[in-house]
Amino acid sequence: MDNKNLRNQFYRESGKELFEKRLHAKIQIKKFNDTEPKSFKERQLLIKNLLKTKSNRFFIEAPFYCDYGFNISIDDNFFANYNCTLLDSAPITIGKNVLFGPHVSLFTSTHAIHPEDRAKGWQCSKSITIADNVWLGGHVIVNPGVNIGENSIIGSGSVVTKDIPANVIAAGNPCKIIRNITEADRLEIKESTNF
């Protein structure tokens, strides 16, 4: 496989090898999405074999979509709600304790700017990194090449076009920092076994 798509160079995705890898992922994703909800072990094995992860401690709600799967690395305690879409032509790295609301989309692919180049199928891909303890609200879109720092929260409906630092709340289109997360944000909860 020509790894230009992993090195931020322009390439065409129409080659046979990439097509076959995407087809393999689509077959596995269809099996995952069609599995009975109560078949937890089967669903977990299907998705674990598709993604690049050593963790058994994560949960992805169906339906889920991706291009290849093998470019997606997730760590412990990851949760993705319904309709998560990860277009992984370049690596997507997701840290520990990360939460995705419904309809979160991460796009590593981008196309040529000039219309003639774009019509010829030229595109490039840029990696995305989501650090530990990040929460992406529902309908968040993360664009190619973006890194989101640890502990940060991205508000629902945001379009993240640039890196977001650690320990902030950010939202909007384009996504902008609203404020820092501080000790004042801690909840004062007494642990209880009563619900």
Z-matrix of the N, CA and C atoms (Angstrom, degrees):
N
C 1 1.460
C 2 1.524 1 109.28
N 3 1.307 2 116.28 1 129.81
C 4 1.451 3 120.91 2 175.85
C 5 1.525 4 107.51 3 -74.89
N 6 1.328 5 116.56 4 119.47
C 7 1.463 6 120.31 5 -173.10
C 8 1.522 7 113.78 6 -91.76
N 9 1.329 8 118.11 7 27.07
C 10 1.460 9 119.34 8 176.61
C 11 1.525 10 111.00 9 -56.65
N 12 1.326 11 116.13 10 -34.94
C 13 1.458 12 118.42 11 -179.47
C 14 1.521 13 112.00 12 -67.04
N 15 1.325 14 118.47 13 -15.53
C 16 1.459 15 121.15 14 176.93
C 17 1.527 16 111.38 15 -95.87
N 18 1.336 17 117.69 16 -2.19
C 19 1.469 18 121.09 17 -176.86
C 20 1.525 19 112.05 18 -120.23
N 21 1.331 20 118.02 19 21.70
C 22 1.466 21 122.48 20 177.28
C 23 1.525 22 113.27 21 58.63
N 24 1.338 23 117.61 22 32.35
C 25 1.450 24 121.28 23 175.29
C 26 1.520 25 108.78 24 -109.83
N 27 1.336 26 116.15 25 158.57
C 28 1.460 27 119.45 26 179.65
C 29 1.518 28 110.94 27 -75.77
N 30 1.323 29 115.62 28 142.83
C 31 1.459 30 123.25 29 -178.37
C 32 1.525 31 108.04 30 -154.39
N 33 1.332 32 115.63 31 171.85
C 34 1.467 33 121.30 32 173.54
C 35 1.514 34 108.24 33 -111.80
N 36 1.328 35 114.91 34 136.18
C 37 1.463 36 120.37 35 -176.51
C 38 1.529 37 111.78 36 -91.82
N 39 1.319 38 116.77 37 8.53
C 40 1.463 39 120.20 38 -173.00
C 41 1.523 40 113.88 39 -87.50
N 42 1.321 41 118.80 40 -0.12
C 43 1.463 42 120.99 41 -178.66
C 44 1.515 43 112.70 42 -67.57
N 45 1.330 44 115.86 43 157.50
C 46 1.463 45 122.33 44 -175.92
C 47 1.529 46 112.12 45 -62.18
N 48 1.333 47 116.72 46 -42.72
C 49 1.467 48 119.45 47 -175.93
C 50 1.528 49 111.37 48 -63.59
N 51 1.322 50 117.25 49 -46.29
C 52 1.464 51 119.99 50 178.98
C 53 1.525 52 111.09 51 -66.51
N 54 1.344 53 116.13 52 -38.15
C 55 1.468 54 119.62 53 177.19
C 56 1.523 55 110.65 54 -58.97
N 57 1.332 56 117.21 55 -44.40
C 58 1.471 57 121.08 56 -178.89
C 59 1.522 58 111.48 57 -66.34
N 60 1.327 59 117.51 58 -36.58
C 61 1.463 60 120.28 59 177.99
C 62 1.533 61 110.99 60 -67.70
N 63 1.329 62 116.88 61 -40.03
C 64 1.469 63 120.31 62 176.38
C 65 1.527 64 111.03 63 -66.38
N 66 1.338 65 116.37 64 -38.71
C 67 1.456 66 120.44 65 178.71
C 68 1.530 67 110.79 66 -63.58
N 69 1.339 68 116.79 67 -42.98
C 70 1.464 69 120.60 68 177.34
C 71 1.534 70 109.81 69 -58.12
N 72 1.339 71 116.96 70 -45.91
C 73 1.468 72 120.47 71 179.69
C 74 1.525 73 110.70 72 -62.04
N 75 1.326 74 118.01 73 -42.13
C 76 1.469 75 120.88 74 -179.46
C 77 1.524 76 111.55 75 -61.93
N 78 1.323 77 116.76 76 -38.49
C 79 1.465 78 120.70 77 178.85
C 80 1.530 79 110.08 78 -64.54
N 81 1.339 80 116.99 79 -44.94
C 82 1.465 81 121.20 80 179.53
C 83 1.535 82 111.39 81 -66.11
N 84 1.335 83 115.78 82 -39.72
C 85 1.468 84 120.41 83 179.63
C 86 1.530 85 110.61 84 -65.51
N 87 1.327 86 116.91 85 -40.52
C 88 1.469 87 119.56 86 177.90
C 89 1.522 88 110.04 87 -61.58
N 90 1.328 89 117.58 88 -42.74
C 91 1.470 90 120.75 89 177.65
C 92 1.529 91 109.98 90 -60.50
N 93 1.321 92 116.38 91 -45.51
C 94 1.465 93 121.00 92 179.36
C 95 1.530 94 110.94 93 -60.64
N 96 1.329 95 116.02 94 -50.61
C 97 1.463 96 120.59 95 -176.59
C 98 1.530 97 112.78 96 -66.23
N 99 1.335 98 117.14 97 -27.01
C 100 1.465 99 121.22 98 -179.08
C 101 1.524 100 113.70 99 -91.57
N 102 1.320 101 118.03 100 -4.69
C 103 1.460 102 121.08 101 -178.50
C 104 1.522 103 110.52 102 -71.61
N 105 1.324 104 115.54 103 141.88
C 106 1.461 105 120.93 104 177.96
C 107 1.531 106 110.23 105 -56.17
N 108 1.325 107 118.20 106 136.16
C 109 1.470 108 120.53 107 -179.50
C 110 1.524 109 113.90 108 -55.97
N 111 1.322 110 117.84 109 -30.83
C 112 1.465 111 119.90 110 -178.60
C 113 1.530 112 112.97 111 -78.69
N 114 1.338 113 117.82 112 -8.05
C 115 1.472 114 121.70 113 -179.70
C 116 1.524 115 110.07 114 -88.29
N 117 1.332 116 116.10 115 63.34
C 118 1.471 117 121.57 116 -173.87
C 119 1.523 118 112.89 117 -57.15
N 120 1.316 119 117.31 118 -48.23
C 121 1.472 120 120.34 119 -175.70
C 122 1.523 121 111.39 120 -64.17
N 123 1.320 122 117.03 121 -42.13
C 124 1.463 123 120.63 122 179.12
C 125 1.528 124 110.87 123 -63.85
N 126 1.329 125 116.05 124 -45.63
C 127 1.469 126 120.00 125 178.94
C 128 1.524 127 110.98 126 -61.32
N 129 1.332 128 116.56 127 -44.28
C 130 1.462 129 120.70 128 -177.78
C 131 1.528 130 111.07 129 -64.00
N 132 1.329 131 116.99 130 -41.08
C 133 1.460 132 121.19 131 179.36
C 134 1.524 133 111.18 132 -65.74
N 135 1.319 134 117.63 133 -42.11
C 136 1.464 135 121.06 134 178.54
C 137 1.521 136 111.27 135 -59.45
N 138 1.328 137 116.86 136 -47.87
C 139 1.465 138 119.40 137 -176.23
C 140 1.523 139 111.29 138 -74.16
N 141 1.324 140 117.14 139 -34.79
C 142 1.464 141 120.00 140 178.86
C 143 1.529 142 110.96 141 -64.93
N 144 1.323 143 116.97 142 -38.59
C 145 1.465 144 120.62 143 178.61
C 146 1.520 145 112.21 144 -70.24
N 147 1.314 146 117.75 145 -24.37
C 148 1.456 147 121.35 146 179.12
C 149 1.528 148 111.63 147 -81.39
N 150 1.334 149 116.33 148 -41.48
C 151 1.462 150 121.03 149 -175.77
C 152 1.527 151 110.95 150 -89.98
N 153 1.336 152 114.98 151 167.09
C 154 1.459 153 121.29 152 177.20
C 155 1.526 154 107.56 153 -96.80
N 156 1.309 155 115.57 154 89.52
C 157 1.455 156 119.11 155 -179.10
C 158 1.516 157 110.25 156 -149.50
N 159 1.303 158 115.46 157 144.71
C 160 1.463 159 121.48 158 173.42
C 161 1.517 160 109.92 159 -100.13
N 162 1.306 161 116.37 160 -12.40
C 163 1.462 162 121.70 161 -175.69
C 164 1.525 163 111.59 162 -75.82
N 165 1.303 164 115.88 163 143.50
C 166 1.464 165 121.96 164 168.84
C 167 1.517 166 110.40 165 -104.26
N 168 1.335 167 116.16 166 -3.84
C 169 1.455 168 121.60 167 -173.72
C 170 1.528 169 110.28 168 -103.79
N 171 1.320 170 114.52 169 73.30
C 172 1.459 171 120.88 170 174.89
C 173 1.515 172 107.19 171 -155.50
N 174 1.341 173 116.33 172 162.46
C 175 1.454 174 119.73 173 179.47
C 176 1.518 175 109.16 174 -146.28
N 177 1.316 176 115.61 175 128.99
C 178 1.464 177 122.34 176 177.81
C 179 1.520 178 107.51 177 -122.01
N 180 1.336 179 115.80 178 120.61
C 181 1.455 180 120.95 179 177.05
C 182 1.527 181 110.10 180 -73.54
N 183 1.321 182 116.13 181 143.00
C 184 1.462 183 120.38 182 171.75
C 185 1.535 184 107.77 183 -84.51
N 186 1.330 185 117.50 184 147.85
C 187 1.445 186 126.76 185 -0.19
C 188 1.529 187 112.63 186 -81.68
N 189 1.318 188 113.36 187 151.79
C 190 1.462 189 123.73 188 179.42
C 191 1.523 190 106.79 189 -132.53
N 192 1.344 191 116.28 190 147.86
C 193 1.466 192 120.46 191 -179.51
C 194 1.526 193 110.72 192 -140.42
N 195 1.324 194 116.18 193 143.15
C 196 1.469 195 121.59 194 172.22
C 197 1.525 196 108.62 195 -154.24
N 198 1.337 197 116.35 196 170.14
C 199 1.470 198 121.12 197 178.46
C 200 1.524 199 112.00 198 -83.84
N 201 1.329 200 116.50 199 -50.73
C 202 1.463 201 121.04 200 -172.48
C 203 1.528 202 112.78 201 -125.10
N 204 1.309 203 117.14 202 -40.75
C 205 1.459 204 121.18 203 -177.78
C 206 1.508 205 113.68 204 90.91
N 207 1.326 206 117.82 205 -45.82
C 208 1.469 207 120.30 206 -175.69
C 209 1.524 208 113.19 207 -70.79
N 210 1.313 209 118.00 208 -11.19
C 211 1.468 210 121.11 209 175.79
C 212 1.529 211 112.34 210 -92.78
N 213 1.334 212 117.09 211 4.67
C 214 1.460 213 121.74 212 -177.98
C 215 1.518 214 109.25 213 -106.00
N 216 1.329 215 116.15 214 119.96
C 217 1.460 216 122.03 215 178.79
C 218 1.525 217 108.32 216 -115.98
N 219 1.336 218 116.17 217 122.95
C 220 1.463 219 119.64 218 179.50
C 221 1.522 220 110.07 219 -124.52
N 222 1.327 221 115.37 220 150.97
C 223 1.458 222 121.62 221 -178.94
C 224 1.531 223 109.56 222 -109.71
N 225 1.322 224 116.56 223 -175.89
C 226 1.467 225 122.79 224 -174.89
C 227 1.530 226 112.99 225 -59.74
N 228 1.321 227 113.91 226 148.37
C 229 1.472 228 123.83 227 173.25
C 230 1.522 229 113.22 228 63.26
N 231 1.318 230 116.94 229 33.53
C 232 1.462 231 120.84 230 173.77
C 233 1.523 232 108.83 231 -83.94
N 234 1.336 233 116.44 232 136.87
C 235 1.461 234 121.53 233 174.19
C 236 1.517 235 108.89 234 -132.27
N 237 1.336 236 115.82 235 127.88
C 238 1.463 237 122.06 236 173.98
C 239 1.515 238 108.73 237 -120.41
N 240 1.322 239 116.78 238 125.86
C 241 1.449 240 121.90 239 179.02
C 242 1.532 241 109.69 240 -79.55
N 243 1.342 242 116.57 241 -175.13
C 244 1.458 243 122.72 242 -173.47
C 245 1.525 244 113.45 243 -55.08
N 246 1.346 245 114.80 244 146.53
C 247 1.466 246 123.45 245 172.68
C 248 1.521 247 114.41 246 62.23
N 249 1.305 248 116.54 247 38.47
C 250 1.467 249 120.89 248 173.17
C 251 1.530 250 108.26 249 -74.49
N 252 1.332 251 116.74 250 131.35
C 253 1.462 252 122.29 251 179.65
C 254 1.521 253 108.58 252 -125.23
N 255 1.342 254 116.67 253 118.10
C 256 1.458 255 122.39 254 179.96
C 257 1.524 256 108.40 255 -120.13
N 258 1.337 257 116.70 256 101.30
C 259 1.459 258 120.80 257 178.25
C 260 1.524 259 107.50 258 -85.70
N 261 1.329 260 115.01 259 99.49
C 262 1.468 261 122.31 260 -166.37
C 263 1.526 262 113.64 261 -106.81
N 264 1.321 263 117.16 262 55.93
C 265 1.461 264 119.85 263 172.29
C 266 1.521 265 111.16 264 -70.99
N 267 1.304 266 117.31 265 -19.84
C 268 1.468 267 124.60 266 171.39
C 269 1.525 268 106.72 267 -125.78
N 270 1.335 269 118.10 268 166.91
C 271 1.460 270 119.89 269 -177.53
C 272 1.521 271 113.47 270 -60.79
N 273 1.332 272 114.21 271 138.26
C 274 1.463 273 123.04 272 169.60
C 275 1.520 274 105.58 273 -117.68
N 276 1.333 275 116.44 274 120.25
C 277 1.458 276 122.07 275 -178.40
C 278 1.523 277 108.57 276 -114.33
N 279 1.333 278 115.60 277 123.38
C 280 1.459 279 121.92 278 -177.14
C 281 1.527 280 108.24 279 -121.17
N 282 1.333 281 116.79 280 124.70
C 283 1.459 282 122.55 281 -175.01
C 284 1.513 283 114.16 282 -79.32
N 285 1.334 284 115.05 283 -165.49
C 286 1.465 285 122.97 284 -178.99
C 287 1.527 286 110.81 285 -78.10
N 288 1.333 287 115.00 286 150.21
C 289 1.471 288 122.58 287 172.42
C 290 1.527 289 112.94 288 57.14
N 291 1.322 290 116.80 289 38.32
C 292 1.463 291 121.91 290 -178.98
C 293 1.524 292 109.33 291 -96.14
N 294 1.337 293 116.23 292 137.51
C 295 1.461 294 123.26 293 178.95
C 296 1.523 295 110.22 294 -118.80
N 297 1.330 296 116.59 295 130.78
C 298 1.461 297 122.68 296 172.75
C 299 1.522 298 108.34 297 -114.78
N 300 1.330 299 117.24 298 125.69
C 301 1.458 300 121.09 299 172.75
C 302 1.521 301 110.12 300 -71.11
N 303 1.348 302 117.81 301 179.97
C 304 1.460 303 120.24 302 179.18
C 305 1.521 304 111.97 303 -65.97
N 306 1.313 305 115.04 304 147.36
C 307 1.473 306 123.75 305 175.23
C 308 1.527 307 113.70 306 65.14
N 309 1.326 308 117.72 307 29.45
C 310 1.469 309 120.03 308 174.88
C 311 1.524 310 108.63 309 -77.36
N 312 1.339 311 116.00 310 137.54
C 313 1.463 312 121.64 311 -179.75
C 314 1.518 313 110.29 312 -131.40
N 315 1.335 314 116.07 313 130.35
C 316 1.461 315 122.76 314 174.21
C 317 1.518 316 107.35 315 -116.82
N 318 1.334 317 116.47 316 123.00
C 319 1.465 318 121.98 317 -175.46
C 320 1.522 319 109.70 318 -117.04
N 321 1.337 320 117.69 319 112.28
C 322 1.473 321 119.77 320 176.30
C 323 1.523 322 112.08 321 -88.94
N 324 1.315 323 118.10 322 -17.29
C 325 1.472 324 121.48 323 -174.93
C 326 1.516 325 112.21 324 -89.81
N 327 1.312 326 114.76 325 142.66
C 328 1.454 327 121.29 326 172.63
C 329 1.533 328 107.68 327 -139.33
N 330 1.295 329 116.98 328 156.91
C 331 1.466 330 121.25 329 -174.77
C 332 1.525 331 110.47 330 -110.69
N 333 1.331 332 115.20 331 163.23
C 334 1.464 333 121.21 332 178.17
C 335 1.531 334 109.90 333 -58.95
N 336 1.305 335 116.21 334 145.45
C 337 1.458 336 121.26 335 -178.53
C 338 1.526 337 111.57 336 -75.88
N 339 1.322 338 117.17 337 -44.41
C 340 1.465 339 119.54 338 -178.22
C 341 1.530 340 109.56 339 -70.06
N 342 1.350 341 117.58 340 132.74
C 343 1.468 342 120.10 341 -174.31
C 344 1.531 343 114.07 342 -60.44
N 345 1.341 344 118.26 343 -33.68
C 346 1.467 345 119.35 344 179.77
C 347 1.527 346 110.71 345 -68.18
N 348 1.338 347 117.09 346 -40.91
C 349 1.471 348 120.31 347 177.48
C 350 1.524 349 110.64 348 -66.79
N 351 1.336 350 115.24 349 -40.19
C 352 1.464 351 120.13 350 179.59
C 353 1.521 352 110.77 351 -63.73
N 354 1.348 353 117.26 352 -39.85
C 355 1.468 354 121.79 353 179.22
C 356 1.525 355 111.37 354 -64.84
N 357 1.316 356 117.44 355 -25.42
C 358 1.473 357 121.79 356 178.68
C 359 1.528 358 111.71 357 -84.06
N 360 1.342 359 116.75 358 -1.81
C 361 1.452 360 120.08 359 175.16
C 362 1.516 361 115.69 360 90.08
N 363 1.344 362 118.01 361 13.99
C 364 1.461 363 119.55 362 -179.90
C 365 1.524 364 110.76 363 -75.02
N 366 1.306 365 115.49 364 133.10
C 367 1.457 366 122.11 365 177.36
C 368 1.517 367 109.07 366 -149.22
N 369 1.334 368 115.89 367 166.51
C 370 1.467 369 120.46 368 171.90
C 371 1.520 370 107.40 369 -140.57
N 372 1.306 371 115.17 370 166.79
C 373 1.457 372 120.43 371 -177.43
C 374 1.512 373 110.01 372 -131.23
N 375 1.322 374 115.79 373 144.73
C 376 1.459 375 121.80 374 -179.60
C 377 1.523 376 108.87 375 -132.07
N 378 1.314 377 116.11 376 134.28
C 379 1.467 378 122.85 377 -175.64
C 380 1.524 379 112.27 378 -62.44
N 381 1.332 380 114.72 379 152.75
C 382 1.461 381 123.11 380 174.62
C 383 1.521 382 107.89 381 -123.90
N 384 1.342 383 116.18 382 136.37
C 385 1.466 384 121.14 383 175.84
C 386 1.525 385 109.49 384 -125.81
N 387 1.332 386 114.56 385 127.81
C 388 1.458 387 122.15 386 174.53
C 389 1.528 388 105.65 387 -113.74
N 390 1.331 389 117.59 388 112.62
C 391 1.471 390 121.87 389 -173.87
C 392 1.527 391 111.45 390 -75.54
N 393 1.328 392 116.23 391 177.26
C 394 1.466 393 122.97 392 -178.75
C 395 1.532 394 111.73 393 -58.09
N 396 1.331 395 115.08 394 146.07
C 397 1.474 396 124.01 395 170.90
C 398 1.522 397 114.63 396 64.88
N 399 1.322 398 117.75 397 23.83
C 400 1.468 399 120.90 398 179.16
C 401 1.522 400 109.22 399 -87.55
N 402 1.330 401 116.09 400 144.91
C 403 1.454 402 122.71 401 174.75
C 404 1.524 403 108.00 402 -123.74
N 405 1.341 404 115.60 403 119.87
C 406 1.455 405 121.86 404 174.51
C 407 1.521 406 107.70 405 -104.06
N 408 1.331 407 117.23 406 119.90
C 409 1.457 408 121.28 407 179.61
C 410 1.517 409 111.72 408 -69.22
N 411 1.332 410 116.30 409 173.11
C 412 1.458 411 121.68 410 -178.93
C 413 1.518 412 112.92 411 -58.38
N 414 1.320 413 115.14 412 143.91
C 415 1.465 414 123.96 413 176.48
C 416 1.531 415 113.58 414 64.16
N 417 1.318 416 118.08 415 23.07
C 418 1.473 417 120.27 416 175.18
C 419 1.525 418 108.88 417 -76.70
N 420 1.321 419 115.73 418 138.80
C 421 1.465 420 123.00 419 173.86
C 422 1.520 421 107.52 420 -116.65
N 423 1.340 422 115.82 421 129.85
C 424 1.466 423 121.32 422 176.19
C 425 1.524 424 107.05 423 -114.62
N 426 1.334 425 116.20 424 122.73
C 427 1.461 426 122.75 425 -176.17
C 428 1.529 427 112.52 426 -84.39
N 429 1.350 428 116.76 427 167.44
C 430 1.465 429 121.27 428 -176.96
C 431 1.530 430 113.22 429 -56.16
N 432 1.334 431 115.31 430 139.27
C 433 1.459 432 121.77 431 173.22
C 434 1.509 433 115.74 432 82.58
N 435 1.326 434 118.50 433 3.49
C 436 1.468 435 121.72 434 -175.03
C 437 1.528 436 110.98 435 -84.95
N 438 1.343 437 115.48 436 141.83
C 439 1.459 438 123.43 437 171.73
C 440 1.520 439 108.29 438 -120.27
N 441 1.333 440 116.16 439 132.26
C 442 1.465 441 121.08 440 177.81
C 443 1.519 442 107.61 441 -113.85
N 444 1.342 443 116.31 442 122.97
C 445 1.455 444 122.95 443 -174.48
C 446 1.517 445 113.75 444 -71.79
N 447 1.323 446 115.78 445 159.20
C 448 1.461 447 122.20 446 -174.76
C 449 1.523 448 112.21 447 -58.39
N 450 1.312 449 114.08 448 146.62
C 451 1.462 450 125.35 449 175.71
C 452 1.528 451 114.89 450 72.50
N 453 1.306 452 118.40 451 -4.46
C 454 1.468 453 120.18 452 -174.92
C 455 1.521 454 112.35 453 -76.66
N 456 1.331 455 114.73 454 156.23
C 457 1.458 456 123.24 455 178.76
C 458 1.525 457 107.45 456 -121.41
N 459 1.346 458 115.28 457 132.93
C 460 1.459 459 120.59 458 176.04
C 461 1.526 460 107.26 459 -112.56
N 462 1.335 461 116.13 460 121.43
C 463 1.464 462 121.74 461 -175.79
C 464 1.515 463 113.57 462 -66.62
N 465 1.313 464 115.54 463 152.58
C 466 1.467 465 122.80 464 -178.84
C 467 1.517 466 111.82 465 -52.70
N 468 1.322 467 115.14 466 140.79
C 469 1.453 468 121.85 467 176.17
C 470 1.519 469 115.29 468 78.14
N 471 1.318 470 117.68 469 4.99
C 472 1.463 471 120.78 470 -177.78
C 473 1.517 472 111.95 471 -75.76
N 474 1.337 473 115.55 472 150.86
C 475 1.459 474 122.83 473 172.02
C 476 1.524 475 106.24 474 -116.98
N 477 1.338 476 115.43 475 110.59
C 478 1.465 477 121.13 476 -174.31
C 479 1.526 478 108.63 477 -93.57
N 480 1.336 479 115.38 478 109.48
C 481 1.466 480 121.24 479 -175.99
C 482 1.522 481 112.76 480 -105.56
N 483 1.339 482 117.16 481 -14.58
C 484 1.470 483 122.37 482 -179.07
C 485 1.516 484 109.28 483 -137.39
N 486 1.331 485 115.97 484 162.39
C 487 1.461 486 121.20 485 179.54
C 488 1.523 487 111.26 486 -56.01
N 489 1.324 488 115.44 487 144.84
C 490 1.460 489 123.02 488 175.92
C 491 1.526 490 106.92 489 -117.31
N 492 1.341 491 118.80 490 128.90
C 493 1.469 492 120.34 491 -177.93
C 494 1.529 493 112.20 492 -72.55
N 495 1.309 494 115.54 493 175.74
C 496 1.471 495 122.34 494 178.40
C 497 1.527 496 110.76 495 -71.55
N 498 1.329 497 114.71 496 154.32
C 499 1.471 498 123.25 497 168.46
C 500 1.526 499 115.33 498 62.25
N 501 1.343 500 116.70 499 39.25
C 502 1.464 501 119.72 500 178.04
C 503 1.520 502 110.56 501 -132.34
N 504 1.316 503 114.89 502 160.49
C 505 1.457 504 122.50 503 166.94
C 506 1.520 505 105.91 504 -105.42
N 507 1.331 506 116.03 505 128.44
C 508 1.463 507 120.97 506 -178.48
C 509 1.525 508 108.52 507 -135.52
N 510 1.327 509 116.43 508 151.01
C 511 1.462 510 120.10 509 -179.83
C 512 1.517 511 109.58 510 -162.40
N 513 1.327 512 115.20 511 165.54
C 514 1.454 513 121.45 512 172.81
C 515 1.514 514 113.22 513 113.51
N 516 1.336 515 113.47 514 177.35
C 517 1.456 516 121.48 515 177.05
C 518 1.523 517 108.43 516 -134.29
N 519 1.347 518 116.36 517 101.01
C 520 1.461 519 127.66 518 0.93
C 521 1.530 520 111.62 519 -74.31
N 522 1.325 521 115.01 520 154.96
C 523 1.461 522 122.06 521 -177.24
C 524 1.528 523 110.54 522 -65.56
N 525 1.344 524 115.15 523 131.77
C 526 1.471 525 121.13 524 178.95
C 527 1.521 526 109.66 525 -134.42
N 528 1.312 527 115.32 526 153.83
C 529 1.468 528 120.19 527 179.65
C 530 1.523 529 109.54 528 -68.16
N 531 1.344 530 115.51 529 132.06
C 532 1.467 531 121.55 530 176.18
C 533 1.523 532 109.90 531 -96.54
N 534 1.354 533 115.57 532 -48.32
C 535 1.464 534 118.95 533 178.82
C 536 1.516 535 109.84 534 -166.94
N 537 1.332 536 115.24 535 168.40
C 538 1.464 537 121.84 536 175.16
C 539 1.524 538 110.06 537 -79.40
N 540 1.331 539 116.06 538 154.08
C 541 1.459 540 122.44 539 170.00
C 542 1.524 541 106.19 540 -89.10
N 543 1.332 542 117.39 541 129.75
C 544 1.468 543 121.26 542 -175.53
C 545 1.525 544 111.00 543 -127.92
N 546 1.314 545 115.77 544 176.17
C 547 1.470 546 121.57 545 176.87
C 548 1.528 547 111.25 546 -62.04
N 549 1.316 548 117.36 547 -25.59
C 550 1.464 549 121.06 548 178.55
C 551 1.537 550 112.04 549 -65.25
N 552 1.334 551 116.38 550 -16.02
C 553 1.466 552 120.56 551 179.41
C 554 1.530 553 112.99 552 -82.63
N 555 1.313 554 117.29 553 -7.37
C 556 1.477 555 119.52 554 179.87
C 557 1.518 556 110.25 555 -65.12
N 558 1.332 557 116.04 556 141.25
C 559 1.463 558 121.33 557 176.50
C 560 1.532 559 109.30 558 -84.60
N 561 1.290 560 116.02 559 144.55
C 562 1.457 561 120.70 560 173.72
C 563 1.521 562 107.04 561 -101.27
N 564 1.313 563 114.96 562 87.58
C 565 1.459 564 121.46 563 -176.72
C 566 1.515 565 109.39 564 -116.72
N 567 1.312 566 116.07 565 130.73
C 568 1.458 567 120.66 566 172.84
C 569 1.515 568 107.29 567 -89.36
N 570 1.330 569 115.91 568 123.04
C 571 1.458 570 120.54 569 179.82
C 572 1.516 571 109.50 570 -61.85
N 573 1.322 572 116.95 571 136.29
C 574 1.457 573 121.42 572 -178.61
C 575 1.511 574 109.14 573 -147.68
N 576 1.308 575 116.00 574 150.69
C 577 1.465 576 119.97 575 174.92
C 578 1.518 577 110.97 576 -93.04
N 579 1.334 578 117.99 577 -3.72
C 580 1.457 579 121.59 578 177.97
C 581 1.516 580 110.11 579 -87.63
N 582 1.311 581 116.39 580 135.53
C 583 1.459 582 119.50 581 -179.86
C 584 1.507 583 110.64 582 -108.49
